[in-house]
Amino acid sequence: MAENADNLPRRTLKYHQLRPGMTIQEITELSFSYATLDAETVRFLKANFKGASGVLIGDSGRETVPIAQVKELDQLEAIVDLPADLIIAKVALGLPESLYKRGFLEFKVTDSPDAPAAEEPEPEAPAIAVGSDEAKRAYQERLIQVKTFLETVNPALESRDRASNVIEEMMDRGRAGHFSSKGVESAIAEVTGQNLGSAMQAIAGLKNSDQTYAHCVDMSVILQGCYTDLLEQSGKKVDDLVGRLILVSGFMHDIGKSKLPKEIIDSTVAFAPDSKERIILRNHVTYGAQILSDMGMHKAAIDVAHYHHVKKDTSLLASYPDVPFDVVPSMVRFAAVVDVYQALIGRRSYKKNWVPGKAIDYILKRRNTEFDERMVDRFVASMGKYPVVSLVRLNTGDLAYVLMIAPKEHPERPVVSIIENAQGEMITHHEILDLMVEPDIYASEVVDHYEHYNETEDQAFRIFQSIDVS
């Protein structure tokens, strides 16, 4: 007589270890796309997981509800209690690949007595070879994308300035007791309507930013850009509703600072960690969550405002408010990485800003103390070893700006434009160089563009802005 599934031992396996004859009891790891459910995903879940339950991140932490009750914009962490008669619970040939494409990554399973043992994963398909015909064909598409990106740099700079002013005006009105998201919604419509997000994200790595207004704008476009990239890597697209929610969450994540004295948030000096001013600043997360709640904003935006300073190691002085890391939703954990990254690359009057590549290194060194390591890995995968606008030295000695990140298999081979030759002479006519099709050329190191081009405060940006490949 067959054993009851409840009496069989459960194992935790990755998707590639699933074998026919196994029964899925729980899906314990989902891709980032489930941090904010869209309408199509909700329909898929309700159609394919009837009788199962979902673990949601709610106001009081995790909450288990029937899948039939999940709704758009919920934050889903796991799927549990799968009925044994669900088609999707019975592992058959082809199912593991289908589950993976849907963003289901890790499972608790039981084995039938005749189920074959889980095996190690098969080697991944070989990456595109440097200099291959396939790399040359891919270059044509990348060339179009890069040219489009460069055409949006100037409009994006203007939009960034306007959006920063909107954030400042919103906080000034809030300081007087009048909170409204209308200006933010208009700024977001401009960013999305003109597809300026990628260029604004790049500008963040080259331009000064104050610690509040431009910081909110830069953080939001980086968050939205990385989130979109992560979803597209899993075969999904961000719908308009979710895209706007991500941008709103970033634009308004520091709205609680409107409750603080303006001389503190606009200060040009660094406050000591135990100073009175620093203690006052820590209150902005609680104020922000309350303000957004009173405005009727979505819970995802409230959570970003409330928890974006919570560290994985909550004993750290920089971790606040005093809550367990477990209550912090996945999207907020990702936003926390972006928030620190932007703070590093953004210039303040009291500190030197970091170039993007060095900021990535800083984040990586703290991937299991300050940050959720999975979110760090996803962030770095999206940004690349050499993020866009990084100044890199090629093995030829030339200096080049990165215009598109490299494939993950060849991180030293981004798309670049040389702006200074090995002899130190500035290049006046620029070309786009895809290092995937140039076997003998690769990026060898990051160069600090602020130190190298320091005649004026914005010389590095002006040089990047002058790149002309028409």
N, C-alpha and C positions, 0 to 999 in steps of 0.2 A: 504494500500500500504506500502511495506517495506521501511524503512528509508534508505537513502543513507549512505554508510559506512563513508563518509567524515563528515557527520553530527552527527554521534554517538560519545559519549564521549570515550576517550581513557584512558585505565588504564595500569599501569605498574605492571606486575606480574612475579613471579618466575615460573620455568617450572612446578612445582608440583601443581600450582594453575590454570593451563590451564584446560578448560573444553570444551567438544564438543559443537559446535555452535559458538565458538569464532573465530574471524578472526585476524591473526597476521599481524600487520602493520609494525613493526620494531623488530629487534633482537638487544637489546641494551647492552647486556653483553655477551661476548664470553669467552671461556676458554683460558688459556695461550697459547694453541697450535696455536691460530690464530695470535700470535705476529709475527710469521715468517711462511708464508704459504709454505707447501710442494706441490709436483706435484699432489699427490692423492687428497688433499683437494681442490686445484684449480679446478680439474676436477669435483669433487662433487658439488662445488659451481656453476659452469657454467651449470651443468646439472639440478640442482634443483631450481635455483633462477633466471631463465630467466626473464628479464624485471626489476629485482630489481637493487638496487645500493649498493655499498659498501663504507663505510667511511674508508679511508686509512690514515695512518700517513705519510705525505710527507715532503719534504724539508722545506716547509713554514707552517707546521702544518697539520691540517686535510683537506682532499680533498675527495669529493664525486664523484665517477666514476661508470659507469655501471659495474655490476658484470662481464659482458663479457670481460671487459678489465683488470681484476685482473690477476696477474701473480705470478709465483713462487717467494718466498722470500719477497713478499709484506707484510706489517704489517696492518692487518685488525682489525678495532676496533668495527664496527657495520655493520649491514645489514639493509637498509632502503628502503622505497618505494616499498614494496612487492605488486605485482599485486594481485588483489582480486581473480583472477582465478587460481592462483598457487595452486597446490595440497598441498604443504607444508604450505600454509598460512591458510588452513582450519583445525581447530583443530578437530581431530577425536580420537576415542579410540586408545590408544597405541602410538599416535604421541608424547605426552610430553616426554615419556621415550626415544623414539628414538632421539628426539631433544637433550635431556640431554646427551645421550651417544656421540653425535656429538659435544658436547662442547657448546651448546646454553643454556644460563642460565637465561636470563631475557628478557622480551618481552613487547612491547606496543601492546595492543589488543583493538578491539572493540567487543561488545557483540551484538548478534542478540537478538531480543525481547524475544525469548524463551530459551536463553542459561542459564543453571543453574549457580548459584552464585559460585564464586571461594571459595574453602574450604581451611582450614588449612592443612598442609602436614600430611600425614599418618606417624606414627612412623617408624623409620628406622628398618631394620631387626636387630635382636639382634646380638651383637658382639660375637666373639668366646669366650667362657667361659674359664677362667683360669683353667688349670688342666684337661680340657675336652679331650675326644678322638680326637676331631677335632684339638685341639691345639697340641696334640702329633703327629698327622699326619703331620701338618704343620712344626713341628720341623725338620723332616727328610730333607725337602727341604732347610730349613734355615741352617741346619748343613753343607750341601754341599756348599752353598753360602759362608758361613763363612770360611770354609777351603780353598776355592779358593781365597778368599780375602787375607787371611794370606800368602798364597804362593806367592802373587804378591807384598808384601811389599818391599822386598829388590830390585827387579827389578825396582819398582816404585821410590824408593829413588834415584837410579842411573839415571833414566830418568829425574827426577826433577832437579837434578844437571846439567845435560846436557842442559835441556831446559832453565834453568836460565842463563847459559853461552851464549846460543843462543840469548836471549833477550838483554844481555849486549853487545854482539858483534854487534847486529843489531843497537842498539842505538849509539854505537861508530862509526859505519860506517855512520849512519845518521847524526851524528854531523859533519862529513866530507862531507856531501851532497850526500851520496850514500844510498838511501833507497831501501830495497828489502825484500820481505816476504819469500824468498826461504828457509832460515834456519828455520823459524817458521813453514812452511808447512812440512818440514822433521820431526820436533819435534812432530807436531800434528799426523803425520802418525805413529810415534812410539807409542804415547800414545793410539791411537785408535786401531792400529794393534795388540797390545799386551794386550788390555783391562786393562790398568793400571790406568784409571781415578779414580776409587773408592779408590784404595790404595793411590794414590797421594793426593786425597781429604782428606783422613784420616791423612796422614803425615803432612798436613798443620796445623793440630791442635796440633802437638807435636814438630815440628822442628822450629828453628829460620828462619826468612825470612827478607831479607833486604827490604827497603821501595819501591823498584822499580822492580828488576829483578825477584827474587823468588816470590815477591808479585804478579806480573803479571801471573806467572805460577799457583800459588795457586788459585788466583781469577778465572782463566779460567776453571780449572778443577772442582771447586766448582759450578760455574755457569753452566757448561755443565752437571754435575751430577744432580743438582737440576732440571734443565730444562727437562732432560730426565725422571726423576722420575715423574714430574708433568704431562708430556704427557702420560706416561704409566698408571698413575692413571685414566686418562680419556679414556683409551683404545686405545691409539695411540702409535706408535713408531717413534723415531726420525730417519729420513733417513740420509744417509751419508752426503749429501750436507748440510743439516741444522746443523747436528752435527759438521761438520768442521767449518761452519760459526760461531757457538757459541764459539768454541775454539779460532778461529782467533780473534774474537771480544775481548775476554778476554786477550789473549796474547799481543795484540797490543793496549789495551785501554789507556796505558800511554806513547805511542810512542812520544807524544808531548814533553816529558821531554828530548828527545834527542836534542831539541833546547835550552835547559837551560844549564848553566855552570855545569860541572860534580861535582864540589866541593859542589854545592847546593844539587843536588839530592843524592849524596853519603854522605851527612853530618851526623855526629854522634851526633849532638845537635838538640834540638827542637827549632824551630823558633817561636817567639811571633806572635800572629794572625795579628798584624798590622805592622810587620817587613818588611823591604825591600825585604828580601828573600822570605817571604810568598807571597807577592804581585807578585814577579817574578814567583813563583811556580803556581799561579793561571792561568797563561797564557798557561800552558801546554795543557789545553783542547782545546783551539782555535788552537794552533799549531798542535795538534794531528788530529783534524778534517781535517785541510788543507792538512796535509801530506798524510793521507789515501785517501782523495779525489784525490789528484795528482797521487797516486799510482793506482787509478781505483778500489779501494776496494768497497765492497757492502755497501749500505747506512746503513744497520743495524750496521756494524762495525764502520762506521763514527759516527753514532749517539751515540754509547756507549762511544767512545772517547770524544765526544763533551759535552755530557750532564750527565755523571755519577756522577757529583758533585752537580747537581741541586736538591735542597730540596723541599719538598712539601710547606713548609713555606719559600718562596724565600727571605724573609727579613733577614733570618739568615746569619750571617757573613760567614758561611761555604758554602753557596749556590752560585755557579757561574757556567757558565757565567750568565749574567743578562737576563734571558728569563722567560716567564711564565711557570709554571709547566705543563700546558695543552699541550705544544708542545712536551713534553718528552714522547716517545713511551713506551708501556708496557714493552717490553724487556729491555729497558734501566732502567726503574724504578726498575725492578727486579735486574738488574746488579748493581745498586747503593746500594741495600741492601747487596748484596754479597761483594761488594768492601769494605764497612765499616766493615762488619763481619771479612773479612780477615785481615784488618788493625788492628783490635782489637786482634785477636788471633796470629798475627805475631809479633815476638819479634823484637824490635828495641834497638839500643844501648842506646837510651835516654829514653826508657820507658819499663815498665814491660808488658809482653803480658798476655792476658786474656785466661782463659781456655774456651773451646767451650760453655759449659753450661752457664757460666756467660755472654759471648758475646751475646748469644741468649736472655738473660734477658734484656740486654742493648738495643738491637734492638726492643724488644717488647714495652719497655717504650717510644720509639720514633716513634711508628707505625702511628701516625696521625699528627706529626709535621715535622719530617725529611723525612718520607717515606710514600709511598702509602700503606695504611693499607692492601689492598688486596694482594699486593706483599709480605708484611711481613708475612701475614697468610700463604701464599703458601710456602714461604721459611721455616718457622718454621715447617710446616707440613712435608716438605721434610727432614729437618735436625733432627727433633725429639726433645723432651725435653732434652734428654741426647744424644747428637750427638756421632757418632762413635769416639772412642779413648778417650771419657770422662772417667775420673777416678771417680767412684762412691762408696759411702759407702752403703753396703747392711744393711738391718735391723738386720742381724746377727752380724754386726760389721766388717765383712770382707771387704777388698778393692778389686775392680774388674775393669778391663777395659771393656768398651762397644765395642762389635764387630759388632752388628747390632742393629739398633734402634727398639724401641718397636712399637707395633700397636698403632694407634692413640687413640683407646678406652681404652688402658691400658698403659699410657706413662711411668709408673714406672717399666715396665717389659721388658727391652731389653734383647738381648742375650749378655752374659758377660763371661769373664774368670777371676777367682779369682787369684790375684797375691800376696796378703798379707793377712794373717788371722787376726782375731780379737786380737790376742796376739802380733801382729807386726812382725810375722815371715814370711819371703819371701817364696812363694810356688815355688818349682822347677819343679814339674810335673803338667801341666795345663790341665784343662778340660773345655769344652764348656758347659755353663749352660744357658738354655733357661728359663727365669723366667716366661714365659707363661705356662710352664708345672710344675712349682714349686710353688704351692699355698701359701706356708708359707714364701717365700723369695721374697723380692722386693728391688728396689733401693730407698734409702731414702734421699740422698743428693749428691751434687757434691763436690768433693774434688779437691783442686788446686794441680795438679800433679807437677807443677814447684816448689811449696813450699814444698810439701811432699817429693819429691825426688830431693834434691838440692845439692848432693855431687859434681856433675859435671854438666856442662851446659846442656848436653843432656842425663842425667841419665833417665829421664822419657821416652824418646824415646827408649833408649837401653833396658829398662825393657819391653816395649811393643814389641819391636823387638824380644825379647827372648821367647815370647809366643810360645809354641810348643804343639800342640794337636795331633800330629801324633801317 
